[in-house]
Structures are given as structure tokens and as C-alpha cells.
């Protein structure tokens, strides 16, 4: 067997050079890799077969099963390619199968030492569900064969149902809730665990991946959903598969790869609230089938649906995004993929609306969709994402493949928000964040016949974060939050300004003083977070129907946080009351620094039993961990919260009951120690008026998740999901003491949620076809904070959406119209927020009825 030594050397030299500065102490890695690579040289000169499996349009089909006679041999990779060796000489039958496509059988004859190549095109089945392909275990598999709670929304489904927003997307995944308060502050919630902390030193609970690279910092986690191959959501600890950040699970956005054909798409859409959406995709080979390029871009603008009496609108959208993907295949065994991704958001600000104070129309109701936020059009939520990802994969033989991933990411975020939710300039805040991340992974995939299939490798991730909070209060308004909050705004919604502190001796040095209007505070945090991870995970077939999968990941975390607080303008007078003088919210301090490093071992073990070739039952255990949290106290000392530990047990059954019905049912039980909860703190004794992380002690959750798909006829498909989740804090901690949050619900976690939908299509004469796609999503009551404060909650509600259209199949044209929130359901997107610190919580209303139309041309 020929080994392209030059390519192997190039791969190793390039990626080891990338690791050199950060991993000098890992000098043993090349030796280990070379030992593994030496296995490839031992391939025998037996007959072999390689090829590509595509659909009738030439698009690659990953996850297709390759069999010889009755013996399973291989599964096609993400590019639709396969390679098998060790064939017996003589005649045999090649069988290629994939859910949703008609099985192909072709006779083949193998001669000693012969290397054959084939090209297989599969025809879509007339009445059969589409196959769902998952890459969670670092290889292409059908969803039914993955022994984990995983949901896949493929690109076709996203496109057919016009899914562009993450909060809408989450409704199609049982156990997932995505709250997008703003493009810079999303909240990803899996099975009750929320990941939304935007501070410099925070680490994620939900690992968000883009094209196999972690991107879990909040300012870089809201991706525009366009030209996607699919979105995979794994629930429960996924540390061995997706790294240390996957305590609660992982959400993986997978963009479309270039394909070896010319194709493209143009679409334009318009809707209410001034919405304009334009998307373009072009794909073409540049040099035969060796060098391919795919370019995609989108523009999505919508005015805010909340009017601001000070000017402009709130809760809108303005996104420009583009992506270029290159794929180069110098040989049949080597592929190089490069992806450059860019996204820029310049959205209007978030509508934090008070229920304590009226707006300037005299109304106290978030669902009036009118706010009076004093900074007007200056309120905004802006961010940029820049990604550069290089992936190189070399297949030495059917048993051994090397994958290397190098990625650089640059994020910036600037958000200006009004924390008091009213016309007063009491809590105006600007957060300016810059984050740079580098990621390097070297992974070996190993397969030994039909017995073992797994991977092992090493990864290094590092980030540098610079985070600035600017607070610009007018103390003539802010003072009321310390004296009598009800007097800050008059009945007509206008601010009441107090020029001087009352001349009362109880106010000490502040008594009778003129209150400043030009006091400024700036908190600057700089974080350097790194992790070095060594991992291995695999599946071993114990007997013909029983498999065991397991893995371990050793993580070395290195965290460093520095913070400084400065004031400018006039010294604070109200600061005498908050104990932070000459500051108001923050107590000034020179730079203080704290660092910590520690090692953690994560793991999983799961058994899978095949009840039938298309129906599996599985059960297992996994352990997850969220990193320590560094925080600084007013006295400049540091507090380090212990890592949050999750032990989770899963049991499930999933598969196909015939070609038309698929289901996935799972139950789980999870225990938490050192639960890291956030709380808004207003403590004049300590001088803390901040959102801080605390150790909530012990907690537990358990529940069930169900997903169904059914092809009733060739023109009608039904789908649905349901999740029941009981997530509560324990009554007592490990020492038997009553916990502060005893019995409380996890925030942003409804006990019940479900989605029902249908896809109805049919012909309208000889040239036209039509479709009708309704969907309904329901979430039961939930709290917005772990403290479960009355009023900071949302009652159960449901949202109905629909999309209808017609298409001219011959020309690839489609006209459609949509309506989201058909019945104009009123619901809260968020509640509490910064105002909660001063007992003036704010509320963010969810989107009202949205509608529009779109025309699409695919060529």
C-alpha cells in the first residue's frame, strides 16, 4: 500500500509548529504519533475498494453503510468517501444503504493486490424518512446508532421550516432552551443548566461548537443560521467528546462543505417591522474535483418591535455575515478544508422595561411595546465574529486516520444598555469586550475490523479576554434607589432629580452635599484562560448485538484573572451610603491578580444493545465538570468557587420502526455538587452591588425526553417532541445544613415543553408544487432566576408558526410566506436583570406576531 509520506510530514510539521509555543513541555507527542503512524505501514497487499457515495445531484452522503455480502465493512465519512481493504479474492456483492434512500447492490470481482474505485449514486426512496447523520463520536453515524441523547436538525429541515433564529431552533430540540436577550448575551440551557455568564473569567456549561471548534464565550455564540449542513445537540455531560465545557451538553453548528458540482442559491425576503433578508450561496469546483470552493453570505435586518420614546426602536436585528469554504483533495486519502467565517451585528439595544415606573405615556406594561430609556438611539448591541479554521484529514488505511484542526477566533462586543428600565439616568452601562481564542487538536481515529472503533488525541485551547464595564450614573436620579425608589420617576414617566442630599446627620459626610452628574466608573478585567486536554474514546463490540462505548479526558486548566476599578469626574456622594466612596457601584482599586491551575479527569461509559438492526437500547454514566470561578471581593481578596461537578445516568431506546417511523425516547437522572448559581447582590455592608457567582450546594434533576417522526404518506410527514424535567435544589448540603435555595427550581427551566409540527406537500398541476408547514411550541411555567422571586417568572405559553408556498420544480424557483407567533401570544423573554440588584427588576417582552414573504432560486 502506498503511503504519501510527504503529505504526512507536512501535516505533522505544520501542526506541531502551531503547538510549539504553548506546549513545549509536551515533547513526547511526536514520538507517540509516530508510533501510531507506524501501524499504517503494516497494511497488507490484499484487494481494496474505495469510492464515493452521492445522491442523484452529486451531493456527498455521509453515514452510508458499505457491506460485502452480509458483512458490514465501512461507513462513508463527511465527504461521502469510504475505503475498505482486506477483501477476499473472487466475486462478491457490494451493498450501499442509507435511511431515506433505495439500497444499491452491485456485483464486484476482486483480484489479488487490485485497488478498485467506484462511484455510487443513491436514489431517494419514494416513501421513507430521511436519514439523520451524526458526527458526535468523531465519525459519521446514523443517529439511531449513537448511544447518547442526541438531536439532529439537518440543513434541509432548517431550510424547509425557515429556521433562522436560535430561540426558534431550540423549540425543535427536547431539553434545550436558548434565550437570546441580545446578540451579545445568549443563554443556552440544556436539561436545566444555563450557560450565559458573560464575565471575563467565566467558563461555559454548554459547549457551543462551530465546525468542530469550541466557541463558547457568549459574544461569539449567536451564529446566523444559513447554509448549514445541520445542527447537532447532545444532552448530558459530553466531556470526552466535546471537551471540558460540555458539562450540560453541546450544541454543534456544522456549515455546508464544498461539493464537487456547480450549484447555488439566491433568496430575498421582506416582512413587517421593516424586515429585509437576503442570502446568496455559490459552489463550484476550481480545479477538476480536487479543489472546491463554496461562498455564502446573508443580510438580515429588522427594526425593533419596541418603540423608545427617546428615539429609535429596541429588540431589533441587523446582521451581515459571510463564509468562504475551500476544500482541497491532493490524493484520494488526504483532504484539507479551510473555512473563513465573518459575522457583524449592529442591533438596536435591548428593551429592559420597568414594571415599577411608567413610561412617558404613563403606562406600566412591557406588552405595550413602548419603553422610555433615556439614551435613545445610543442604546445598541454590537459584535463581530471572525473565524479561521484549517482541518486536515489523512486516511492511512481503513483502520487509521489522522485529523488535525487549527483555529483562530477574534470576537468583539459592545453593548450599551439601560439597567433601570426607565427615563432616569440611574443605571446606564456600557460593556466592551474583546476576546481572542486559539484552538489546536490532533486526533487519531482507529478502527480494528468490526471489533473496535474509536479515537484519541490531544488538544490545546487558550483565550485572552479584555472586558470593560463603564457605569455612568446621574446621582440626582440614582440617589432615590437608596432613599425611596418610588420617587425616582413621576406618574408621567419623567425623572425626578434631587439636586442635594437631604441635610440629615444620618447620612454622615454626604448630608447636604450637591449630587454630581458627571461621576464615571470603569471596571477593567483581563483574563487568560487555557486548557490542555488529552482524550480517548471508543466503541468495542462485545458480542454481535452488544457494544460498550467509553472514554476518558484529562484536563489541565490554567486560569488567570486581573481586575482594576477607576473613577473619573466628580467623586460619588451617594457612595458614602453604598460604602464604595469615592466610587458608587464599584470600590476603586489598583490592578489585582489571581491565578489557579488544576487537573480534572472526566469520563463516560455506556452500553448499547441492538434489539433489531434498526432499533437500539442504551444506558450509561457520564461525569461533567465546570471550571473554577475566580472573583474579587471589595477588600481586593479573591474568592475561588470550587468546580461544579455533575454525575449523570442515561437510559434510552431509539431507532426505526419500519422505513416511515423514527422515535427517540430517553430518561435521565443527574446529581450536582458545588452548583454554581448567580445572584444579584446589593449589600451596603460589603459594598457589593454586582451580579456574583455563588456556590448553591447540592441539586438534582431527572426527566424524560421523546422525539418522533412519521411519514404518513409521501406528501405528509409529522414530527414532535416532548420533554419533562424536574430540576430542583436539594434541601440540605453535604454537611446536613439547610440550603439557601432549598427546593427552588432551576432558572429558565420549564417542567414541561413540547413541539408538534407537520410538513404537507403536493403537486399543483404539471409544473407547480406546494407546501404547508405548521408548528406549535409550548413551554410551561418557569422562573428567570434561581432565587425564584415572585413576579420574576413566566407562566406557560405556546407559540404557533406557519410557512406556506409554491415552487416551480423545473426552474428551482420557490415563493413562500410565513407567520410567526400567529396568535400574537404575549410572553417574557427575560426578567430581573441588573435592576433586580436595587429591587427594580426589568422585563424584556418576547416578539409579537411577525410575518413576511420570500422568493428563492436554487440552481
TAQUI-V317035 format. One line per field, one symbol per residue. ss: DSSP state (2 for helix, 1 for strand, 0 for the rest). psi: psi as a letter, one per 30 degrees, with the letter a starting at -180 (. if undefined). A space follows every 10 residues. Layout:
ss->???
psi->???
This chain:
ss->0000222222 2222222220 0000000022 2222222222 2200001111 1111100001 0000111100 1111100000 1111111001 1111111000 1001111111 0000111111 1101000000 0011000000 1122200011 1111222222 0000022222 0000011111 0000011111 0011100000 0000011111 0011000222 0000000111 1111100022 2200000011 1111100000 0011111111 1000111111 1111111000 1111111111 1100011100 0011001111 1111111111 1001111111 1111111100 0011000000 0000022201 1000022201 1111111111 1111111001 1111111111 1111111100 0000000111 1111111111 1111111100 0111111111 1111111111 1000222202 2220222010 0000100001 0000222222 0001000001 1111111111 1111111111 1000011111 1111111111 1111111100 0000222200 0000000011 1111111111 1111111111 1100111111 1111110011 1100000111 1001111111 1111110000 1111111111 1110011111 1110000111 1111100011 1111111111 1110011111 1111111110 0100000100 0000100000 0111111111 1111000111 1111111110 0110000000 0011001111 1111111122 2011111111 0000000111 1102222200 0111100001 111111110
psi->kkjieeeeee eeeeeeeefe efhffhffee eeeeeeffff fgklhlklkl akklaffgkk jlgkkkljcg kkelkkafgg llkkagkkka klkkkkkkkf lkkkkkklkk lkfkjkkljk kkkkkeikkk kkkkgegglk lkeffjiljk kkjleeeeee ghjfkeeeef fgjkgkkjki elffiljkjk hfkkjgkgle glllekjkkj hgkkhfkefg fjkkjkhkfl kkjkklkhef eglffhefak jjkjlklklh lkllkklklk alhgkkkkkk kkkkkejbge jlkkkkllkj kklkgkkkfg kallhakjkk klkkkkkkif lffkkkkkkk kkkkkilllk ijkkgeklag ggkijfgfhk likffbffkl jklkkkkjkk kkkkjelffk kkkkkkkkkk kkkjkjljff gafkieikkk kjkkkkkkkk kkkkkkkjbg ekjallaklk kklkkjkkjk kikjffeeef ffdjffgekl fggkkjkjek kkikffgbff kfkkklfgkk kkkkkkkjkl kkkklkklkk jeaefklkkl lkjkkjkjkk kkkkklllak kkeffeefgg kgldekkkkl kkkkllklkk klllkkkkkj elfgkkklka klklkkllkk kklfgglkkj klkkkkkkkk klklakilff kkljkkllkk kkkhjjllkk kjjfefgkhl jlkljfbkll llakkkkkkk jeaffkkkll lkkkkjjlkl ekafggkkke gkflkklhjk ekklkklljk llkiafflll ljilkkkkka kllflffhkk filklklkkk lkklllkjee ggkkklllkk heghkklkel lcaeffeghi llkjklkakk lalkkkjk.
